[in-house]
Amino acid sequence: MKVIIIEDEPKTAKELKKMLSGIDQDIAIANILPSVNTAIKWFRENPAPDLVFSDIQLGDGLCFDIFREVQVNVPVIFCTAYDEYAVQAFESNSIDYLLKPIEENMLERSLRKFQRIREHYSSAAYTNSFNKVLTQIENNYKQSILVHYREKIIPVKTTDIYFIHVGEGSVILRTFDKQEYVIHYTIDQLEGMLHKQQFFRANRQFIINRDIIRGVEHYFNRRLLIDTICPTPEKIIISRLKSQDFLRWLES
């Protein structure tokens, strides 16, 4: 999940970034924008993030000036020491309003609210054409992935994939027969190619096949540790924010 922070106090921005990473390691901070002008420029020149955290009073104006100047069609969670802007905030794509100093449990609550809203609206928007969309999605899932091996290009069946791992700048595909291949897709691209019922994006480093899971252990800070049938390059840890989704997927 790609997140933008709009905050003119470096210490506050750093603390928020640290809390977000502690709640969910899959949250990637795309940028920290310290002013109205830098935010306007960034939104004009970059793809939209998934979520925005924004202070209201910035050094060169109010954050609402940003949303009047550029179209920001993503949810916003406002973080401020003042509550007089609450009504105006909820007119600007706001899904929550956090008062500083921000408490981690309140931040986690806001993130869960964001996930619920995103799931609701994404499903509601396509309810009438669900079967058609589902068919298109099913057809788009890869049956095999091409990999370069020595002087050859060979197809690896997706059913043979044990896990996909990002490490040291490379994306590695490992199969059940213990073969490893360096592949040229990003892990984000691969996530969209693999069937969601069979594969789960555990974190930034791993996509795993459900057939490798031997069990799940409770881990530090309410996270989950995956016990697999074969060794992995590092521990596979599910963040506490994603843990409920993972358990629902595992049970389905």
VENNORPE-V30258 format. One record per run of one state. SS is the DSSP state (hx for helix, st for strand, lp for the rest). FROM is the first residue (numbers start at 0). TO is the last residue. If there is no record, write none. Layout:
SS|FROM|TO / SS|FROM|TO
This chain:
lp|0|0 / st|1|5 / lp|6|8 / hx|9|22 / lp|23|26 / st|27|32 / lp|33|34 / hx|35|44 / lp|45|49 / st|50|53 / lp|54|55 / st|56|57 / lp|58|59 / st|60|61 / lp|62|62 / hx|63|68 / lp|69|73 / st|74|79 / lp|80|84 / hx|85|88 / lp|89|92 / st|93|98 / lp|99|102 / hx|103|124 / lp|125|125 / hx|126|139 / lp|140|142 / st|143|148 / lp|149|150 / st|151|156 / hx|157|159 / st|160|166 / lp|167|168 / st|169|174 / lp|175|178 / st|179|182 / lp|183|185 / hx|186|192 / lp|193|197 / st|198|200 / lp|201|204 / st|205|208 / hx|209|211 / st|212|218 / hx|219|221 / st|222|227 / lp|228|235 / st|236|237 / lp|238|238 / hx|239|250 / lp|251|251
